[in-house]
Each structure stands twice: as C-alpha cells, then as structure tokens.
C-alpha cells in the first residue's frame, strides 16, 4: 500500500519500465505497475528497428531523475525527524554518495562527452544492456529504503500492520512461554512456602497460590502496550538496516560497472563518439583478459569472488524463492562433492548422491549457510562436479521419463528414437511422416556444451509440437565438450540436420535453440553458408531461427551485464569460465566465428535468414545478445529482439513458475507458428 501511494505521488515508473507482462514483473506492478507505453526493448518492430537514440536517452534520464527525487525526499525526511539513529544516518550518507555517483559517472558514458557540452548521440547498447538492469535494481533498492523510512513510527508515519502483527505474535508466544515457566516456578516455590505455612498468614498463602486478576491483568496490559511501542520500531530498524545493506551494495556495484564500461569504451579509437557498428558491450579480449597474471587485483576480486548480496530483485517474491531453492541445490551439491573427495572414483558419485539428498533438508533450515555454500560452488565450478550434477538432476533415465510424461501432451503420439553415427536423435510429432510435406523444427537443447538438459526444454518443445501445422521436431543429443570439444557438437548437429532433411523432405525448416543451443543454431547456419551447401541445394537454408538467451561471445571479456549479474543464482560467471575453458580448449573464440557467432564477418551475416532473439535482463549473457542484434541491424538482416527485464538465464525452463517466463515461452512458440505459417 505504501508503494502504491508512493507511485501515485510520483507519477509512476519511468517509461522504459512500463510495458506488457513479459517485460515487467508482478512485483513492479504492485509497486506502481507497468501500464501504458512500451519499453525500449519492445520498440523493436518486426524488422528489429530501434527508435531514435534521443528517446532512449530520455528514458534513461527519467530513471535518474526518479532516483534523485527519492534521494531528496529521504534526505528531507531525515532533516524533519525528531531522532536520527545510526542506521538512518548511514542511509542518508549512502544516498548522497549514490546521487553523486549517478551524476558524475553516467553522463559521459551515455553521451560521450561531459554533461556541460553539447550531447553526442548515445549508444543504444548501453541503454538496453547491463546498465538498464543496474538501474532497475537501484530503483528497487531505493523503493525498499523509502518504504522502510516512511513506516518508521518515531517519524510520525503510520505504523505498519505487518510490524504490529509480528510484534503481537511475538508477545503472544512469549506470554505463553512465560506462563509455562512461571507455573513451574510457582509450583516449586509453593512447596517451600508450604513448609513455612505456620509462619505466613492464610491471605498471603492464597496470594502465592493464585495471584489476583486485579494485579495480573493490568500488568499484562501495560507490558503489552509498552511492547507495541518499542518492538515495531526495532523491527522496522532491522528491516531498514537490511535495505541499507542492499543499497550500499548497489552503490559499490555501480562503481564497478562504471569501470567496466569505461574500459570497454577505451578500447575504441573514437572514444567520444563511437559508431554503433564498431561499439561492442562485449569487446574483443586482450592479453589482460586472457592471462590472470596480468589482471589487476580489483579485476580478479570482481571476477573470481561471488557478490556479497543478491540483487534486489532476487530478494523478494517468487524470485527470492527461486534463489533460495537454487542455493539449496547448489549448496547441497557442492557440500556433498567436497565431503566425498576422499572416495574412489567408482564410489564417489553414489556416495555424493546420498550425501546431497541428506543435506537438502538440513540446508532448507540454514538459508544463510546454504547461500554461502552455493556462492562458493558456483564460483569454483569444475567439470566433474558439473557432469555429476547434470546427471543427477536431468540426465538420468527416471528424470527423463517423468519429464516426458509430464510435459509432452497427448497429441504428440509419434515418438521415434534413432541414431546417426552414434548420435541419438529423437523425433516428435502429432503423427508419423506421410506423403505430404510438413514443416520441420530442428531443436538445439541447452546445457553449456557440457550437459544434456533437453528434458528441461520439454515444456516449450511440447507446445511447438502441438501447433496446428503438426511440425516434426528433431532433437539431436550432440556430443558434450568433456569428451569431444569444439567443433564436435557443431559438426554433429550439421550432419544430423542434413540427414534429417533427406529423410523427411520437409516443406520448410526452422531452427530453435536456447543458451548453448542458440550458439549451435547460429554456427550451423554460418557453416551452411560458408561451406557453399546452399549452392547445390538452396532448400537447406532454414526460413528462420528462434534463439533464447544464446551464448554468442565465448570470450572472458568484461561487460555491464556480466559484471552486474556475476553471481546469478542460475548461471554465474564461474560456470561460464569453466564452459569456455572446456569447450574452447585452444582459446580460439576471439577469432573463430564458429565459436563466437557475434564476430562473424558481415559478408556471412548478410546471408542469414530472419533471426528472432530473446534476452533476459538478469542474464550475464544479455550484452552478447544485444551486440549480435546491433550487428544484424547494421548488416541489414531482418531480426527481432525482445528483452525480458525480470527474467534470468534459462527462463524457458521456468514456464509455469514465473508469469513473465510463461509469456516469453508463448511468444517464442507464436514466433515459430508465424514462421511456419
């Protein structure tokens, strides 16, 4: 209610946060809710045309103005208060520092010149990537601080019903416990008094036996009223202290992100006004990016150590529950793998499985310890742990059978499993192939090239298979990088695709892939063009590709989204570094577009079919997607980009859990249906 009143007083959220459900979150809708105009990501038309840069800059300026207004309001409230606890003084100082950094840092990065000079055209990538995600989380942190400050009873504000309820429950529980202890004490004390009964009058004995209500009731009421005056203030101060910790964390993250963007800008010759075609949020790596001994200590800290706190969006609502669940999963896996390091190799996985199952209920009640274990596990992920975890969670026969029975609809009656040169291939459709030519959807599953997470994608696969066009879904289980690194996965998918085209003779083909599968979908398209296969058979080229949060730049360069979402609960930078080292054992990702499609030559990009891209605002690979979309735009390739600000990496697997993920999956299925007509 406080946030709703705040929104009404401050005219709502900025324009770039307003939009439909897939670009917002239920939490933001309750806080003033996105209604009305589309956001910057949604202003991409069917051809992927961005609006003029000035409008995007105005949206970013509105976000900063809202931050300033909240800072000023809190500072004015602190001046009028009759008391200033230490927590409130800390909050005021942090707000002043944040406002100063927002004014000092970002104008030169968004305009290319100082604020006093004539502003140059801004860079759309900065307005859509990790910087926008940073401002979303800063906004949430400011809302938390203001809500807690305005509900402080000692500041003349209305006492929160939540705090009153919590204080009342605590008093009730304490009263019951005190009564039980008092009864026990009086019982023991009465035995002593009974021995001295001849020395004490009968009236005093009755008082010791049963205290009169005229004494107990007033004492209880007075204690309860004093408790209601003192306890809600302590509860609110504790919440304000937690909100201030998050705000102070965002202040430091803002400084780190500013340095990352500044470093990216200095890698271009024209720093003041870089062209969009030459500017990349994920720049080409230098020696300092590839060699740890050359990196500054500050870089190593921000890259290797997990963040001290989750982003504000991961601390509330369904996002907070997902984070806690993933902390339990990662924490139990890491603890079990560490505890069984003494075991022989043949016994380690079974023992670790039992240990992980046993650790889950314990960590469920130790949320702080689970978060610490999970952060360490994600930061120091190794290949053996990753392979065992993927088998335990997704690759075993039981999980696959349950997921197929749960997600694949009944209309998908034709299910055929075969092999091509040792590569398992699964065919799904509503009916077996017949004489009539039907569309084919070639699906590339995700898993970071080191895990087979196809069963996690069965939700969207089932929806595509249920389309009225009755497409034939082809799902190759390509070799993983732990046994066969690059280019084995790409070549296997390439061979399976050509074989499937000959066997099925489809009317048209669409590529669909998520995460690592999006990388493979685009690299197979590039190889079809590069090898000259289209000259002999023009029908080999798919009529379109749909990629969700693809891995497009396999280099360890710093970028805004990679710094902001370094400790993402689902995909952290530690896991990404492990994947890059395993899949690209020769460190060729900065020169080979078979590894990094984002750096493909313009001559190849111009021959690509229409590309549909989905990005996640909480994904550390967001800047990869934006860079690739800008390259497609400069190459004249028809494309479409949608950014879902409140979704993490892997949101196709969260269909039915997050409302925005459900909307995103429906949109991807709608795109496929539109392509195959």
Secondary structure as UniProt FT lines:
FT   HELIX           2..9
FT   TURN            10..11
FT   HELIX           15..17
FT   HELIX           21..23
FT   HELIX           26..30
FT   TURN            31..32
FT   TURN            40..43
FT   TURN            46..47
FT   HELIX           53..80
FT   HELIX           86..111
FT   TURN            115..116
FT   HELIX           124..128
FT   HELIX           130..150
FT   HELIX           153..155
FT   HELIX           161..195
FT   HELIX           197..199
FT   HELIX           202..209
FT   HELIX           213..265
FT   TURN            266..267
FT   TURN            272..273
FT   TURN            276..278
FT   HELIX           287..290
FT   HELIX           292..294
FT   HELIX           297..304
FT   HELIX           312..315
FT   HELIX           317..339
FT   TURN            340..342
FT   HELIX           345..364
FT   HELIX           367..379
FT   HELIX           383..390
FT   HELIX           391..395
FT   HELIX           397..407
FT   TURN            410..411
FT   STRAND          414..420
FT   TURN            421..422
FT   STRAND          423..429
FT   STRAND          440..444
FT   TURN            448..450
FT   HELIX           454..457
FT   HELIX           458..465
FT   TURN            468..469
FT   STRAND          472..476
FT   TURN            481..483
FT   TURN            486..487
FT   HELIX           488..504
FT   STRAND          509..514
FT   HELIX           516..530
FT   TURN            531..532
FT   HELIX           533..536
FT   HELIX           538..540
FT   STRAND          544..548
FT   HELIX           560..564
FT   TURN            565..567
FT   HELIX           573..583
FT   TURN            585..586
FT   TURN            589..591
FT   TURN            593..595
FT   HELIX           597..599
FT   HELIX           602..605
FT   TURN            606..607
FT   STRAND          610..616
FT   TURN            617..618
FT   TURN            620..621
FT   HELIX           622..635
FT   STRAND          639..644
FT   TURN            645..646
FT   TURN            649..650
FT   HELIX           651..654
FT   TURN            656..657
FT   HELIX           659..676
//
